[in-house]
Amino acid sequence: MSWLEVVVLGLVQGLTEFLPISSSGHLRIVSGLFFGHDPGAAFTAVTQIGTELAVIVYFAKDIGNLVATWFRGLRDPEVRATQEYRMAWMVIIGTIPIGVLGVLFKDQIETVARNLWLIATTLVVFGILLGLAERYGRQERLLEKLTMRDGIILGFAQAMALVPGVSRSGGTITVGLFLGLERAAAVRFSFLLAIPAVFASGLFTLPDVFAGDGPSPAQMIVAVVIAGVVGYAVIAWLLKFVEKNTVYVFVAYRIALGVALMAALAIGAVSAT
């Protein structure tokens, strides 16, 4: 892997991880179009560590409160009645689906799921679903109104992102809007929910990254740092954007990209595998 590819893919990861447009899909598309090969699911998982570090830095106070409250709640019954304690459990339980399914279908995720025809299809289909959620979701529930049932459902929504093109944030935001959450609340919980799953995935697949002709440790570090710095800026922008704007711009982008990719595949401009 060349240094140019490392820098480009680090930028792509940082720019797309938190937007509902699928970072893994974009990494696969950019690599196929400009570098002629697939960087692999392991490379994608490890670069996501950089963007999740950005989440930890940006939401450090919120995360610290959740962790501290969870530990206090293990001993204090009064703390267990708080929303912060329940929220901590929602993140923990909501992480289970993607963890279990990721292990069970690891081989398929790293092979057939990375076919560009599948990615093009999921970009369009889940783009349409995001648009429907924006149109018909009530968007009246705050993050404080989230229930354990919501957390479990959103956990399964996050697990759909094991298929490139779906988008982890896109899946959780879509389902969150269908559950009646406000746009900003759905986005915020999506960020928090991703932290344990993404870190576990990145560490689990780290040995695979350096196997064969993959990136060197130095290249991987650079990619992670670039993704983290760019991702931090995207978090700040997206949270402000969704407070006053709909997600239709992302819907249009997903559909346009998916259709363009289908056309490129149809004429043989890019290989599906």
C-alpha positions as a printed Julia matrix, in Angstrom:
273×3 Matrix{Float64}:
   0.0     0.0     0.0
   1.46    3.35   -1.06
   1.67    6.39    1.2
  -0.7     8.26   -1.13
  -3.32    5.56   -0.69
  -2.86    5.6     3.09
  -3.37    9.38    3.25
  -6.37    9.35    0.88
  -8.11    6.5     2.7
  -7.45    8.12    6.07
  -9.12   11.3     4.79
 -12.03    9.32    3.34
 -12.53    7.48    6.63
 -12.52   10.69    8.64
 -14.89   12.47    6.27
 -17.45    9.67    5.95
 -17.48    7.73    9.25
 -20.04    9.93   10.99
 -22.12   10.91    7.99
 -24.97    8.51    7.06
 -23.29    7.58    3.78
 -21.15    4.53    4.75
 -17.42    4.95    5.4
 -16.67    1.29    4.63
 -18.52    1.62    1.33
 -16.55    4.74    0.43
 -13.21    3.16    1.33
 -14.06    0.19   -0.89
 -15.23    2.41   -3.78
 -12.29    4.83   -3.64
  -9.79    1.97   -3.45
 -11.39    0.15   -6.36
 -11.63    3.22   -8.58
  -8.27    4.87   -7.92
  -5.96    2.18   -6.57
  -7.3    -0.93   -8.28
  -7.8    -3.14   -5.25
  -9.74   -3.64   -2.01
  -7.92   -2.44    1.15
  -9.83   -5.08    3.11
 -12.32   -5.1     5.97
  -9.47   -5.21    8.5
  -7.96   -1.93    7.25
 -11.41   -0.33    7.46
 -11.95   -1.57   11.02
  -8.59   -0.31   12.27
  -8.9     3.16   10.71
 -12.23    3.45   12.5
 -10.28    3.44   15.77
  -9.08    6.92   14.81
 -12.58    8.23   14.3
 -13.79    6.64   17.53
 -10.94    8.32   19.4
 -12.39   11.56   18.01
 -15.77   10.6    19.54
 -14.14    9.96   22.91
 -12.38   13.33   22.86
 -15.48   15.22   21.7
 -17.85   13.52   24.16
 -15.31   13.04   26.96
 -17.54   14.6    29.61
 -20.63   12.62   28.59
 -18.71    9.36   28.38
 -17.03    9.98   31.73
 -20.42   10.55   33.36
 -21.87    7.38   31.83
 -18.94    5.22   32.95
 -18.85    6.69   36.46
 -22.63    6.37   36.85
 -22.56    2.75   35.66
 -19.97    1.79   38.27
 -21.83    3.67   41.02
 -25.09    2.02   40.0
 -23.61   -1.44   40.56
 -23.51   -0.58   44.28
 -26.16    2.09   44.77
 -29.85    1.26   44.06
 -30.75    4.95   43.84
 -28.3     5.5    40.99
 -29.91    2.64   39.08
 -33.06    4.73   38.73
 -31.25    7.45   36.78
 -31.38    7.85   33.01
 -27.58    7.97   32.85
 -27.33    4.48   34.37
 -29.93    3.12   31.95
 -28.16    4.84   29.07
 -24.88    3.14   29.98
 -26.63   -0.24   29.89
 -28.25    0.65   26.56
 -24.81    1.19   25.05
 -23.51   -2.08   26.51
 -26.52   -4.18   25.46
 -26.85   -2.38   22.13
 -23.28   -3.42   21.3
 -24.02   -7.15   21.61
 -25.77   -7.66   18.22
 -22.93   -6.25   16.11
 -20.37   -8.15   18.17
 -22.11  -11.51   17.84
 -23.04  -11.13   14.18
 -19.59   -9.76   13.35
 -17.94  -12.91   14.71
 -20.48  -15.31   13.18
 -20.28  -13.8     9.69
 -16.66  -12.64    9.69
 -15.73  -14.56    6.53
 -18.74  -13.3     4.55
 -18.16   -9.7     5.72
 -14.58   -9.83    4.48
 -15.44  -11.42    1.13
 -18.86  -11.47   -0.56
 -20.19   -8.46    1.38
 -17.51   -6.26   -0.22
 -18.83   -6.8    -3.74
 -19.41   -3.38   -5.32
 -22.77   -4.42   -6.76
 -23.99   -5.12   -3.23
 -22.53   -1.83   -1.97
 -24.23    0.12   -4.77
 -27.55   -1.54   -3.94
 -27.33   -0.88   -0.21
 -26.38    2.75   -0.84
 -29.6     3.27   -2.8
 -31.95    1.14   -0.69
 -30.85    2.49    2.67
 -30.73    5.99    1.24
 -34.43    5.66    0.41
 -35.14    4.3     3.9
 -33.31    7.27    5.45
 -35.46    9.61    3.4
 -38.65    7.85    4.53
 -37.52    8.07    8.15
 -36.9    11.81    7.77
 -40.31   12.25    6.15
 -42.44   10.13    8.48
 -40.54   10.03   11.79
 -42.23   12.14   14.47
 -38.9    13.56   15.73
 -40.29   14.56   19.1
 -38.39   12.35   21.57
 -35.26   13.61   23.31
 -32.29   11.42   24.18
 -33.49   11.37   27.8
 -36.64    9.52   26.67
 -34.71    6.59   25.2
 -35.77    3.21   26.61
 -33.97   -0.12   26.89
 -36.18   -1.44   24.1
 -35.0     1.44   21.9
 -31.39    0.65   22.77
 -31.76   -2.98   21.71
 -33.48   -2.04   18.44
 -30.8     0.53   17.67
 -28.16   -2.08   18.46
 -29.54   -4.31   15.72
 -29.74   -1.28   13.42
 -26.04   -0.66   14.0
 -25.31   -4.32   13.19
 -26.68   -3.82    9.66
 -23.56   -1.76    8.95
 -21.53   -4.96    8.88
 -22.54   -4.85    5.21
 -20.56   -2.05    3.51
 -22.84    0.57    2.0
 -25.44    0.44    4.77
 -23.62    2.9     7.1
 -23.42    2.43   10.85
 -24.57    5.96   11.59
 -27.05    5.81    8.72
 -28.66    2.64   10.06
 -28.97    3.91   13.63
 -30.13    7.38   12.57
 -32.74    5.89   10.23
 -34.17    3.58   12.87
 -33.89    6.3    15.51
 -36.0     8.64   13.38
 -38.56    5.87   12.83
 -38.67    5.47   16.64
 -39.58    9.14   16.94
 -36.24   10.48   18.13
 -35.19   14.01   17.31
 -32.52   14.16   14.64
 -29.79   15.39   17.01
 -30.7    12.75   19.61
 -30.48    9.95   17.04
 -27.09   11.2    15.85
 -25.71   11.6    19.38
 -26.73    8.11   20.48
 -25.32    6.71   17.25
 -21.91    8.13   18.17
 -22.0     6.75   21.72
 -23.26    3.34   20.65
 -20.41    2.91   18.18
 -17.53    3.33   20.63
 -17.24   -0.17   22.19
 -18.13   -2.01   18.98
 -15.69   -0.14   16.76
 -12.79   -0.37   19.2
 -13.37   -4.1    19.7
 -13.57   -4.63   15.94
 -10.41   -2.65   15.28
  -8.37   -4.47   17.91
  -9.77   -7.86   16.86
  -8.77   -7.36   13.21
  -5.47   -5.56   13.86
  -3.32   -8.68   13.17
  -5.03   -9.13    9.78
  -4.03   -5.64    8.62
  -0.33   -6.38    8.63
  -0.63   -9.8     7.02
   0.65  -10.16    3.46
   1.19   -6.93    1.52
  -0.86   -4.7     3.78
   0.2    -1.32    5.21
   3.2    -0.98    7.51
   2.69   -0.07   11.19
   3.82    3.5    10.41
   1.31    3.8     7.56
  -1.46    2.45    9.75
  -0.69    4.96   12.5
  -0.77    7.82    9.99
  -4.1     6.64    8.59
  -5.59    6.41   12.1
  -4.35    9.91   13.06
  -5.66   11.5     9.86
  -9.03    9.8    10.29
  -9.25   10.96   13.89
  -8.41   14.63   13.24
 -10.75   14.91   10.27
 -13.45   12.92   12.07
 -13.42   15.32   15.03
 -14.2    18.24   12.72
 -16.99   16.27   11.04
 -18.62   15.46   14.42
 -18.77   19.14   15.36
 -20.2    20.07   11.95
 -22.78   17.28   11.79
 -24.26   17.91   15.24
 -24.85   21.57   14.32
 -26.12   20.68   10.85
 -28.83   18.24   11.96
 -30.23   20.67   14.52
 -31.56   22.91   11.75
 -31.45   20.84    8.57
 -32.98   17.64    7.25
 -30.93   14.65    6.12
 -32.26   14.78    2.55
 -28.88   15.96    1.23
 -27.4    12.64    2.38
 -30.32   10.75    0.87
 -29.73   12.38   -2.5
 -25.98   11.77   -2.29
 -26.4     8.07   -1.42
 -28.81    7.46   -4.28
 -26.7     9.39   -6.8
 -23.51    7.57   -5.75
 -25.21    4.18   -5.82
 -26.66    4.75   -9.29
 -23.33    6.1   -10.61
 -21.52    3.07   -9.2
 -24.04    0.72  -10.84
 -23.43    2.47  -14.16
 -19.66    2.18  -13.76
 -19.98   -1.51  -12.97
 -22.33   -2.1   -15.9
 -19.9    -0.64  -18.45
 -16.89   -2.36  -16.87
 -15.19    0.82  -15.69
 -14.57   -0.81  -12.31
 -14.46   -4.4   -11.12
 -17.09   -5.57   -8.65
 -14.62   -7.71   -6.69
